[in-house]
């Protein structure tokens, strides 16, 4: 306290000047309408800017919660799509009774690790066996195909990315439904893939959409990319095409794991078929 009094006494002239300056400024603003209006307007502008910045900061801090909520809503909406269902049709005389039943379900997951610059790339997602994830399930983003599940822990799972030398997914040209396979090219460009083994009768066009076929891990029609260049495979019976991939792997934050309710039954039947061969 003594030091404070010494400080004030030492600089009393400065403090008196500051007090008189503030008082004169307040009197000047109070009794001059133009200056008063200008002061209030300036104060409102400063306060408004501060509130705007505070609101931006609050919005930024809440982005994760918003993104989580949107991802869950997208998964719920995908579950309601007709492409996620199958037709159970019973025909009796002239009456067709068609009921659409759920075949595919989607579980949203956050990407917590991702690589794109290696020959074999993987993702780690925030869902595991306790969430219903199993090996072999397909994984998509809001834009298109991402890869498939290869390792599953209780809380986390590892995804083999489309950007992997062993990734190969059944695909088709959206316009004429000619079947082929999409795989990653040897140039290791994360933006490009290859559509291979398509019949040379397909007559594809540059810019044509490439989507998943009925023979893939995914519902038919999930985007894979667009045709950017055509080449003829040696022998002349098949076409290979360069594809601009639909998914931007460098910006993946959320993905959806595709649960095919018929997958286990299909795998069992196909395994039995191999035994009988």
C-alpha positions as CSV (number, residue, x, y, z in Angstrom):
1,X,0.0,0.0,0.0
2,X,2.8,2.4,0.9
3,X,4.5,1.7,-2.4
4,X,1.2,2.4,-4.3
5,X,0.9,5.8,-2.5
6,X,4.5,6.7,-3.3
7,X,3.9,5.8,-7.0
8,X,0.7,7.9,-7.2
9,X,2.4,10.9,-5.4
10,X,5.4,10.6,-7.8
11,X,3.2,10.7,-10.9
12,X,0.3,12.8,-9.6
13,X,0.6,15.3,-12.4
14,X,0.1,12.6,-15.0
15,X,-3.0,11.1,-13.2
16,X,-4.6,14.6,-12.8
17,X,-4.1,15.2,-16.5
18,X,-5.6,11.9,-17.3
19,X,-8.7,12.5,-15.1
20,X,-9.2,16.0,-16.5
21,X,-8.9,14.6,-20.0
22,X,-11.5,12.0,-19.5
23,X,-13.9,14.4,-17.8
24,X,-13.5,17.0,-20.6
25,X,-14.1,14.3,-23.2
26,X,-17.3,13.1,-21.5
27,X,-18.6,16.7,-21.2
28,X,-17.8,17.3,-24.9
29,X,-19.6,14.1,-26.0
30,X,-22.6,14.6,-23.7
31,X,-23.4,18.2,-24.7
32,X,-22.7,17.9,-28.4
33,X,-25.3,15.8,-30.3
34,X,-23.1,15.0,-33.4
35,X,-20.1,13.9,-31.3
36,X,-22.5,11.9,-29.0
37,X,-24.0,10.1,-32.0
38,X,-20.6,9.4,-33.5
39,X,-19.3,8.0,-30.2
40,X,-22.3,5.8,-29.7
41,X,-22.1,4.5,-33.3
42,X,-18.4,3.8,-32.9
43,X,-19.0,2.0,-29.6
44,X,-21.7,-0.1,-31.1
45,X,-19.5,-1.0,-34.0
46,X,-16.6,-2.1,-31.7
47,X,-19.0,-4.0,-29.5
48,X,-20.6,-5.7,-32.5
49,X,-17.2,-6.7,-33.9
50,X,-16.3,-8.2,-30.5
51,X,-19.5,-10.1,-30.3
52,X,-19.0,-11.4,-33.9
53,X,-15.5,-12.6,-33.1
54,X,-16.7,-14.2,-29.9
55,X,-19.5,-16.0,-31.9
56,X,-17.0,-17.1,-34.5
57,X,-14.8,-18.6,-31.8
58,X,-17.7,-20.3,-30.2
59,X,-18.8,-21.7,-33.6
60,X,-15.3,-23.0,-34.3
61,X,-15.1,-24.7,-30.9
62,X,-18.4,-26.4,-31.5
63,X,-17.6,-27.6,-35.1
64,X,-16.7,-31.1,-33.9
65,X,-20.0,-31.6,-32.2
66,X,-21.8,-30.3,-35.3
67,X,-19.8,-32.6,-37.6
68,X,-20.5,-35.6,-35.4
69,X,-24.2,-34.8,-35.4
70,X,-24.3,-34.3,-39.2
71,X,-22.4,-37.6,-39.8
72,X,-25.0,-39.5,-37.6
73,X,-27.8,-37.8,-39.5
74,X,-26.3,-38.7,-42.9
75,X,-25.9,-42.4,-41.8
76,X,-29.6,-42.4,-40.7
77,X,-30.6,-40.9,-44.1
78,X,-28.5,-43.5,-46.0
79,X,-30.3,-46.2,-44.1
80,X,-33.6,-44.9,-45.5
81,X,-32.5,-44.9,-49.1
82,X,-34.1,-47.4,-51.4
83,X,-30.7,-48.5,-52.6
84,X,-30.1,-49.8,-49.0
85,X,-33.2,-52.1,-49.3
86,X,-34.1,-55.1,-51.3
87,X,-37.5,-56.0,-52.8
88,X,-39.3,-58.9,-51.3
89,X,-41.9,-59.6,-53.9
90,X,-44.7,-62.2,-53.8
91,X,-46.7,-62.7,-57.0
92,X,-50.1,-64.4,-56.7
93,X,-52.3,-64.4,-59.7
94,X,-52.6,-60.7,-60.7
95,X,-51.6,-59.3,-57.3
96,X,-48.0,-58.1,-56.8
97,X,-47.2,-57.5,-53.1
98,X,-43.9,-55.8,-52.9
99,X,-42.3,-54.9,-49.5
100,X,-38.9,-53.2,-49.3
101,X,-36.7,-54.6,-46.6
102,X,-33.4,-53.3,-45.2
103,X,-30.3,-54.9,-46.7
104,X,-27.7,-52.2,-46.0
105,X,-27.1,-50.2,-42.9
106,X,-24.5,-47.5,-42.3
107,X,-22.4,-46.7,-39.2
108,X,-20.7,-43.3,-39.2
109,X,-17.1,-43.1,-38.0
110,X,-14.4,-40.5,-37.5
111,X,-11.1,-40.9,-39.4
112,X,-8.3,-40.6,-36.8
113,X,-5.4,-41.6,-39.0
114,X,-4.9,-41.7,-42.7
115,X,-2.1,-42.1,-45.3
116,X,-2.1,-41.3,-49.0
117,X,1.5,-41.1,-50.1
118,X,2.6,-44.8,-49.8
119,X,2.2,-47.8,-52.1
120,X,-0.2,-49.4,-49.6
121,X,-2.4,-46.9,-47.6
122,X,-4.6,-47.4,-44.6
123,X,-7.0,-45.5,-42.4
124,X,-7.9,-45.9,-38.8
125,X,-11.5,-45.2,-37.7
126,X,-13.1,-44.6,-34.4
127,X,-15.4,-47.7,-34.5
128,X,-14.8,-51.3,-33.6
129,X,-16.4,-54.6,-32.9
130,X,-18.5,-53.2,-30.1
131,X,-20.1,-50.9,-32.6
132,X,-21.0,-53.8,-35.0
133,X,-17.9,-53.4,-37.3
134,X,-16.6,-56.7,-38.9
135,X,-13.8,-57.6,-41.2
136,X,-14.6,-57.3,-44.9
137,X,-17.2,-54.5,-44.7
138,X,-17.1,-51.8,-47.2
139,X,-16.4,-48.1,-46.3
140,X,-17.6,-45.0,-48.1
141,X,-17.5,-41.3,-47.7
142,X,-20.1,-38.7,-48.6
143,X,-18.4,-38.5,-52.0
144,X,-17.8,-42.1,-52.8
145,X,-15.9,-45.4,-52.1
146,X,-13.0,-45.3,-49.5
147,X,-12.0,-49.0,-49.0
148,X,-12.8,-52.0,-46.9
149,X,-12.3,-53.1,-43.3
150,X,-9.3,-55.5,-42.7
151,X,-8.6,-55.4,-39.0
152,X,-11.1,-54.9,-36.2
153,X,-10.4,-54.0,-32.5
154,X,-13.0,-53.5,-29.8
155,X,-12.9,-49.7,-30.2
156,X,-11.0,-49.0,-33.5
157,X,-10.7,-50.5,-37.0
158,X,-8.2,-50.4,-39.8
159,X,-9.4,-49.8,-43.4
160,X,-7.5,-50.9,-46.5
161,X,-7.8,-47.8,-48.6
162,X,-8.7,-47.8,-52.3
163,X,-5.2,-46.3,-52.6
164,X,-3.6,-49.8,-52.1
165,X,-2.0,-52.2,-54.6
166,X,-4.4,-55.0,-53.5
167,X,-7.6,-53.0,-53.5
168,X,-9.9,-54.0,-56.4
169,X,-13.6,-53.2,-56.4
170,X,-16.3,-54.3,-58.9
171,X,-17.5,-51.3,-60.8
172,X,-19.6,-50.3,-63.8
173,X,-20.2,-47.4,-66.2
174,X,-23.3,-45.6,-65.0
175,X,-24.7,-45.1,-68.5
176,X,-24.6,-48.6,-69.9
177,X,-23.8,-50.7,-66.8
178,X,-20.8,-52.4,-68.4
179,X,-18.9,-54.2,-65.7
180,X,-15.2,-53.8,-64.8
181,X,-12.9,-53.3,-61.8
182,X,-11.5,-50.2,-60.2
183,X,-8.0,-50.3,-58.8
184,X,-5.2,-47.8,-58.0
185,X,-2.7,-47.0,-60.7
186,X,1.0,-47.5,-60.6
187,X,1.8,-43.8,-60.7
188,X,0.6,-43.5,-57.0
189,X,-1.5,-40.4,-57.7
190,X,-4.1,-40.3,-54.9
191,X,-6.5,-38.4,-57.2
192,X,-6.5,-41.1,-60.0
193,X,-7.5,-44.7,-60.4
194,X,-8.0,-47.2,-63.2
195,X,-11.2,-48.9,-64.5
196,X,-10.0,-52.1,-66.1
197,X,-11.3,-55.2,-68.0
198,X,-14.3,-53.4,-69.5
199,X,-15.7,-54.9,-72.7
200,X,-14.6,-53.0,-75.8
201,X,-18.2,-52.8,-76.8
202,X,-18.9,-50.4,-74.0
203,X,-18.3,-47.2,-75.9
204,X,-17.5,-45.1,-72.8
205,X,-17.2,-41.3,-73.0
206,X,-14.9,-38.9,-71.3
207,X,-16.5,-37.6,-68.2
208,X,-18.8,-40.6,-67.8
209,X,-19.6,-41.6,-64.2
210,X,-18.1,-44.8,-62.8
211,X,-20.1,-46.4,-59.9
212,X,-20.1,-49.6,-57.8
213,X,-21.9,-52.6,-59.4
214,X,-24.3,-55.1,-57.9
215,X,-21.3,-57.5,-57.4
216,X,-19.4,-55.3,-55.0
217,X,-19.2,-54.8,-51.2
218,X,-21.4,-51.8,-51.6
219,X,-24.9,-50.9,-52.8
220,X,-24.9,-50.4,-56.5
221,X,-24.5,-46.8,-57.7
222,X,-21.9,-45.5,-55.1
223,X,-19.6,-43.1,-57.0
224,X,-16.0,-44.2,-57.8
225,X,-15.1,-41.4,-60.2
226,X,-15.3,-40.1,-63.7
227,X,-13.5,-41.3,-66.9
228,X,-10.7,-39.0,-67.9
229,X,-8.8,-41.1,-70.5
230,X,-9.3,-44.3,-72.6
231,X,-6.8,-47.0,-73.5
232,X,-7.1,-50.4,-75.2
233,X,-5.8,-53.4,-73.4
234,X,-3.3,-55.6,-75.3
235,X,-5.4,-58.1,-77.3
236,X,-8.1,-55.6,-78.1
237,X,-11.0,-57.4,-76.3
238,X,-11.0,-55.1,-73.2
239,X,-10.7,-51.4,-72.4
240,X,-8.8,-49.8,-69.5
241,X,-9.7,-46.2,-68.4
242,X,-8.1,-43.6,-66.3
243,X,-10.6,-42.4,-63.6
244,X,-10.6,-39.2,-61.6
245,X,-11.5,-40.6,-58.1
246,X,-14.6,-39.2,-56.5
247,X,-13.2,-39.3,-53.0
248,X,-10.6,-36.7,-51.9
249,X,-8.5,-39.0,-49.6
250,X,-6.4,-36.0,-48.4
251,X,-9.5,-34.4,-46.7
252,X,-11.3,-37.4,-45.2
253,X,-12.7,-36.7,-41.7
254,X,-15.8,-38.9,-41.5
255,X,-16.7,-42.1,-43.3
256,X,-19.6,-44.6,-43.3
257,X,-19.1,-48.4,-42.8
258,X,-21.5,-50.4,-44.9
259,X,-23.2,-53.3,-43.2
260,X,-24.6,-55.8,-45.7
261,X,-27.1,-58.0,-43.9
262,X,-26.8,-60.7,-46.5
263,X,-22.9,-60.8,-46.4
264,X,-22.6,-63.7,-44.0
265,X,-25.2,-65.8,-45.8
266,X,-23.6,-65.1,-49.2
267,X,-20.2,-66.0,-47.9
268,X,-21.4,-69.3,-46.5
269,X,-23.2,-70.3,-49.7
270,X,-20.2,-69.4,-51.8
271,X,-17.9,-71.4,-49.5
272,X,-20.2,-74.4,-49.9
273,X,-20.1,-73.9,-53.6
274,X,-16.3,-74.1,-53.7
275,X,-16.4,-77.3,-51.6
276,X,-18.7,-78.9,-54.2
277,X,-16.5,-78.0,-57.2
